Amino acid sequence: MYDTDCEERNYRRDWRVQAFNEPKWYVSFDERTMTAIVINEDENGNEVERKVKCHYEVCDTCRGKGSHVNPSIDCGGLTSEDFDDDPDFREDYFSGMYDVQCYECNGKRIVPVTEEEI
C-alpha cells in the first residue's frame, strides 16, 4: 500500500503532470494579434475581461523540444540498475520511444507569455 501511495504522490508532483493539470492563465489567445483575454476582478469584485499583449517564450516543460518522456515511465526516478537490468529499456528510453507530446505547449515548443501584469 505504501509503495502505491508513494508512486501516486510522485506522479502527481511531477512537473510535467502539473503542467498538464495547471489551468491556462488566459481565457483565449489570438496568435494573429498576439493578445490574450484574461479575467480580472474590478474594485467591486465583478469579473471583467481584459485584453493583454503577449509574446512567445520557449516552453519550460519540454525546453523547446515539443515532447518529453511520459511521466508514467520515470516520475519516480530511474537508477542505473533500471537500465542495467534491461538494456532494451535503456535503448528505448533514450531513443524517445516513451516520449509524449508536451503537456504544456501541445508540441508547439513555445508558449504565450503576457507582457503586462495581470
Secondary structure, DSSP 4 states (H G I P E B T S, - for coil): -HHHHHHHHHHHHSHHHHHHHSPPSSSEEETTTTEEEEEEE-TTS-EEEEEEEEEEEE-TTTTTSSEEE-HHHHTT---HHHHHH-HHHHHHHHHTTTEEE-TTTTTSSEEEEESS--
